[in-house]
Amino acid sequence: MKTMNFFGRELNVYRSALHTHSTTSDGKLTPAELIDLYKSEGYDVLAFTDHSRTNPVSTFDGKGMTLISGMEMHPIGPRHIPWHFLTLGLPEDFEMTFTYGQEAIDAANAVGALVFCAHPYWSGFRTDEIMPLKGLAGVEVYNNSCRYVGREFDTIHWDELLNAGFRYPALAVDDIHTTEHFAGGWVNVLAENKEPATILAALKKGDFYSSTGPEIKSISFENNVLKAEFSPCVRAVVYAEFYHGHSDRRNYFHGVELQEFTTLEHDFTGNKSSYIRLQITDCNGKAAWSNPIWLNEN
């Protein structure tokens, strides 16, 4: 079992697929085939999030993985665009009978579920249309199935929400419908065990990082100094409010060979941002994202 030093706590790392579709809705794989596929890649947690329907996950053989009951809800949104709400931790008998976005979120929250805004860039939502929603747990930052139309990244939506004070963590997901979408984006949940309630609690608190490849091995923020260790990368950027960020080892100039490195340390004393977040990129263009660190609390 891999562990990570996460702000002074040594926690287990559980690789998690949190946005999936099976033949229960429009996926090409049966639930059993999804389980076998993710088990073969060493995943620890698998959420079933079919469109507008739950699955009887308590009856499935998870092959040692933790299975999470969920759904992708599609109430009506602004400009008559349907919301795509990735909802985790639903009772298996939950029914999507709600017309509008806020009432769907309220109903899911009432039964203890977490609701994330899925792929807002792909959906066509503006950030100001997300802001009025109450009760969201976060957003997606990367959606692997959306890469086919060039809308896989939601970093601008995420940063605009953070700039406005919304303390949202962000997920990287497959949104698998076919095997072409498999193992392109995942969440490394940091927790003491992988019981469903523990995983959901960690997601709610933001105790995780998201990745399409690189690993963050440790991260700390003490006395205004951010320190991180990670797998070999060629770029590490600390995004912050507006233009107050920091970039390390930007070896992208003509004639300069890319140089890999594995650590970052930067003093943010005097920084005027309300938050920072780390994004690392490896030589294959794969990325990993920390969740935001709020400077006024450290």
C-alpha positions as CSV (number, residue, x, y, z in Angstrom):
1,M,0.0,0.0,0.0
2,K,1.4,3.4,-1.0
3,T,1.3,6.2,1.5
4,M,1.7,9.9,1.3
5,N,2.8,12.6,3.8
6,F,-0.2,14.9,3.4
7,F,0.4,18.1,5.5
8,G,2.0,16.2,8.3
9,R,-0.2,13.1,8.2
10,E,0.9,9.8,6.7
11,L,-2.1,8.5,4.9
12,N,-2.8,5.6,2.6
13,V,-3.2,6.3,-1.1
14,Y,-6.3,4.8,-2.8
15,R,-6.5,5.1,-6.5
16,S,-10.1,5.9,-7.4
17,A,-12.3,5.9,-10.5
18,L,-15.2,8.2,-9.6
19,H,-17.0,8.8,-12.9
20,T,-18.1,5.7,-14.9
21,H,-20.9,4.5,-17.1
22,S,-22.0,0.9,-17.6
23,T,-24.7,-0.8,-19.6
24,T,-27.1,0.4,-16.9
25,S,-27.1,3.6,-18.9
26,D,-25.1,4.3,-22.0
27,G,-21.8,2.5,-21.3
28,K,-20.6,-0.4,-23.4
29,L,-19.4,-2.5,-20.5
30,T,-21.5,-4.4,-17.9
31,P,-21.0,-3.6,-14.3
32,A,-19.0,-6.8,-13.9
33,E,-16.8,-6.0,-16.8
34,L,-16.1,-2.5,-15.4
35,I,-15.1,-4.1,-12.1
36,D,-12.7,-6.5,-13.9
37,L,-11.3,-3.7,-16.0
38,Y,-10.5,-1.4,-13.1
39,K,-9.3,-4.2,-10.9
40,S,-6.8,-5.2,-13.6
41,E,-5.2,-1.8,-13.4
42,G,-4.9,-1.9,-9.6
43,Y,-7.6,0.5,-8.6
44,D,-8.8,0.6,-5.0
45,V,-12.2,2.4,-5.4
46,L,-14.8,2.3,-8.1
47,A,-17.9,4.5,-8.2
48,F,-20.8,3.6,-10.4
49,T,-22.3,6.8,-11.7
50,D,-24.7,5.9,-14.6
51,H,-27.0,8.6,-16.1
52,S,-30.1,9.1,-13.9
53,R,-29.9,5.6,-12.4
54,T,-28.2,4.0,-9.5
55,N,-26.8,0.5,-9.4
56,P,-27.2,-2.3,-6.8
57,V,-23.6,-2.1,-5.9
58,S,-24.1,-3.9,-2.6
59,T,-24.9,-7.0,-4.7
60,F,-21.7,-6.7,-6.9
61,D,-18.5,-8.6,-6.2
62,G,-16.0,-5.7,-6.1
63,K,-13.0,-8.1,-6.3
64,G,-11.4,-6.3,-3.3
65,M,-12.2,-2.8,-4.5
66,T,-14.5,-0.5,-2.6
67,L,-17.7,0.2,-4.6
68,I,-19.5,3.5,-4.3
69,S,-23.1,4.0,-5.2
70,G,-23.7,7.1,-7.3
71,M,-25.3,8.7,-10.3
72,E,-24.9,11.4,-12.9
73,M,-27.9,13.7,-12.5
74,H,-29.2,15.8,-15.4
75,P,-31.6,18.5,-14.1
76,I,-32.3,21.5,-16.3
77,G,-29.7,24.3,-16.1
78,P,-29.3,27.8,-17.4
79,R,-30.1,28.4,-21.1
80,H,-31.9,25.0,-21.0
81,I,-28.5,23.2,-20.9
82,P,-28.7,20.1,-18.7
83,W,-26.5,20.0,-15.7
84,H,-24.2,17.0,-15.3
85,F,-23.9,16.5,-11.6
86,L,-21.5,13.7,-10.6
87,T,-23.2,12.5,-7.4
88,L,-21.4,10.1,-5.0
89,G,-22.7,8.2,-2.0
90,L,-26.3,7.9,-2.9
91,P,-28.6,5.2,-1.5
92,E,-29.2,2.5,-4.0
93,D,-32.9,3.3,-4.1
94,F,-32.4,7.0,-4.9
95,E,-34.5,8.2,-7.8
96,M,-33.8,11.2,-9.9
97,T,-37.2,13.0,-10.0
98,F,-36.1,16.6,-9.9
99,T,-36.4,19.1,-12.6
100,Y,-34.0,21.9,-11.7
101,G,-30.4,22.0,-10.6
102,Q,-30.7,23.3,-7.0
103,E,-33.5,20.9,-6.0
104,A,-31.4,18.0,-7.3
105,I,-28.4,19.1,-5.3
106,D,-30.5,19.6,-2.2
107,A,-32.1,16.2,-2.5
108,A,-28.7,14.5,-2.9
109,N,-27.2,16.4,0.0
110,A,-30.2,15.5,2.2
111,V,-29.3,11.8,1.9
112,G,-25.6,12.5,2.6
113,A,-24.3,12.4,-1.0
114,L,-21.6,14.6,-2.5
115,V,-22.4,16.5,-5.7
116,F,-19.6,17.6,-8.1
117,C,-20.1,19.7,-11.2
118,A,-18.9,17.5,-14.1
119,H,-17.1,18.8,-17.2
120,P,-18.5,22.4,-17.2
121,Y,-16.3,23.3,-20.2
122,W,-17.7,20.4,-22.3
123,S,-21.2,21.2,-21.2
124,G,-20.9,24.9,-22.2
125,F,-21.5,26.5,-18.8
126,R,-20.0,29.8,-17.8
127,T,-18.5,30.1,-14.4
128,D,-21.1,32.7,-13.3
129,E,-23.8,30.1,-14.0
130,I,-22.2,27.7,-11.5
131,M,-21.7,30.2,-8.7
132,P,-25.3,30.5,-7.6
133,L,-25.5,26.7,-6.9
134,K,-25.4,25.9,-3.2
135,G,-24.2,22.6,-1.8
136,L,-21.7,21.5,-4.4
137,A,-18.7,19.5,-3.1
138,G,-16.4,20.6,-6.0
139,V,-15.9,20.4,-9.7
140,E,-14.0,18.2,-12.3
141,V,-10.7,19.5,-13.4
142,Y,-10.0,16.8,-16.0
143,N,-12.4,14.5,-17.9
144,N,-10.8,11.9,-20.1
145,S,-13.7,11.2,-22.4
146,C,-14.0,15.0,-23.2
147,R,-10.5,15.0,-24.7
148,Y,-11.9,13.8,-28.0
149,V,-13.5,17.2,-28.6
150,G,-10.7,19.2,-26.9
151,R,-12.6,20.1,-23.8
152,E,-11.0,17.9,-21.2
153,F,-9.6,20.6,-18.9
154,D,-11.7,22.7,-16.6
155,T,-8.9,24.6,-14.9
156,I,-10.2,28.0,-15.9
157,H,-13.7,27.3,-14.4
158,W,-12.0,25.9,-11.3
159,D,-9.7,28.9,-10.8
160,E,-12.4,31.4,-11.4
161,L,-14.5,29.7,-8.7
162,L,-11.5,29.7,-6.3
163,N,-10.9,33.4,-7.1
164,A,-14.5,34.1,-6.1
165,G,-14.0,32.3,-2.8
166,F,-15.6,28.9,-3.5
167,R,-13.5,26.4,-1.7
168,Y,-13.9,23.6,-4.2
169,P,-11.5,20.6,-4.6
170,A,-11.4,19.2,-8.1
171,L,-11.5,15.6,-9.6
172,A,-9.8,14.0,-12.5
173,V,-12.0,11.3,-14.0
174,D,-12.3,8.9,-16.9
175,D,-16.1,9.3,-17.5
176,I,-15.7,5.9,-19.1
177,H,-18.2,4.8,-21.7
178,T,-15.9,2.6,-23.7
179,T,-12.4,1.1,-23.0
180,E,-10.9,4.1,-25.0
181,H,-11.7,6.3,-22.0
182,F,-10.1,3.9,-19.4
183,A,-7.4,5.0,-16.9
184,G,-6.9,8.5,-18.2
185,G,-7.8,10.4,-15.1
186,W,-8.2,9.4,-11.5
187,V,-8.3,10.6,-7.9
188,N,-5.8,9.4,-5.3
189,V,-7.8,9.5,-2.1
190,L,-5.8,9.9,1.1
191,A,-7.3,8.2,4.0
192,E,-6.7,5.7,6.8
193,N,-8.9,3.0,5.2
194,K,-11.1,2.5,2.1
195,E,-14.4,2.0,3.7
196,P,-17.1,3.9,1.7
197,A,-17.8,6.3,4.5
198,T,-14.1,7.1,5.0
199,I,-13.5,7.6,1.2
200,L,-16.5,9.9,1.0
201,A,-15.4,11.9,4.1
202,A,-12.0,12.3,2.5
203,L,-13.5,13.6,-0.7
204,K,-15.7,16.0,1.2
205,K,-12.6,17.4,3.0
206,G,-10.4,17.6,-0.1
207,D,-8.0,14.9,1.2
208,F,-6.9,13.8,-2.2
209,Y,-5.1,14.8,-5.4
210,S,-6.0,14.2,-9.0
211,S,-3.8,12.9,-11.7
212,T,-3.5,11.8,-15.3
213,G,-0.1,10.3,-14.6
214,P,2.3,11.9,-12.1
215,E,2.4,11.1,-8.4
216,I,2.6,13.7,-5.6
217,K,4.5,11.9,-2.9
218,S,4.4,14.5,-0.2
219,I,3.1,18.1,0.3
220,S,3.3,20.5,3.2
221,F,2.7,24.2,3.9
222,E,4.3,25.5,7.1
223,N,5.4,29.1,7.9
224,N,4.2,30.2,4.5
225,V,6.5,27.7,2.7
226,L,5.1,25.2,0.3
227,K,7.2,22.0,-0.1
228,A,6.3,19.1,-2.4
229,E,7.9,15.9,-3.6
230,F,6.7,14.2,-6.7
231,S,7.6,11.7,-9.5
232,P,9.9,13.1,-12.2
233,C,8.3,16.1,-13.9
234,V,9.5,18.9,-16.2
235,R,7.2,21.7,-14.9
236,A,5.7,22.6,-11.5
237,V,3.4,25.6,-11.3
238,V,1.8,27.0,-8.2
239,Y,-1.4,28.7,-9.3
240,A,-2.7,31.5,-7.2
241,E,-5.3,34.2,-7.2
242,F,-5.0,36.3,-10.3
243,Y,-1.3,36.7,-11.2
244,H,0.3,35.9,-7.8
245,G,1.6,32.4,-8.6
246,H,5.0,30.8,-9.1
247,S,6.5,28.5,-11.7
248,D,9.5,26.3,-11.2
249,R,12.0,24.9,-13.8
250,R,10.2,26.1,-16.9
251,N,12.5,24.4,-19.4
252,Y,10.4,25.1,-22.5
253,F,12.7,27.5,-24.3
254,H,14.1,26.8,-27.8
255,G,17.3,24.8,-27.6
256,V,17.0,23.9,-24.0
257,E,16.6,20.2,-23.1
258,L,13.8,19.3,-20.8
259,Q,15.2,18.6,-17.4
260,E,13.2,16.4,-14.9
261,F,13.1,17.3,-11.2
262,T,11.2,15.9,-8.2
263,T,10.9,18.6,-5.6
264,L,9.5,22.1,-5.2
265,E,10.0,24.6,-2.4
266,H,8.7,28.2,-2.4
267,D,8.2,30.9,0.3
268,F,4.8,32.6,-0.1
269,T,5.4,35.2,2.7
270,G,3.8,38.4,1.5
271,N,1.8,36.8,-1.3
272,K,-1.5,38.6,-1.7
273,S,-3.4,35.6,-3.0
274,S,-6.1,33.9,-0.9
275,Y,-5.2,30.4,-2.1
276,I,-2.5,28.4,-4.0
277,R,-2.6,25.1,-5.7
278,L,0.1,22.9,-7.2
279,Q,0.1,21.5,-10.8
280,I,2.9,19.3,-12.0
281,T,3.5,18.1,-15.6
282,D,5.7,15.3,-16.7
283,C,7.7,14.8,-20.0
284,N,4.7,13.1,-21.6
285,G,2.4,16.1,-20.9
286,K,0.5,14.2,-18.1
287,A,-0.5,16.3,-15.1
288,A,-1.4,16.1,-11.4
289,W,-3.3,18.7,-9.3
290,S,-3.3,19.4,-5.6
291,N,-6.4,20.9,-4.1
292,P,-6.3,24.5,-3.0
293,I,-4.4,25.6,0.1
294,W,-6.0,28.7,1.7
295,L,-3.3,31.1,2.8
296,N,-5.3,33.0,5.3
297,E,-5.6,29.8,7.4
298,N,-1.9,29.1,7.6
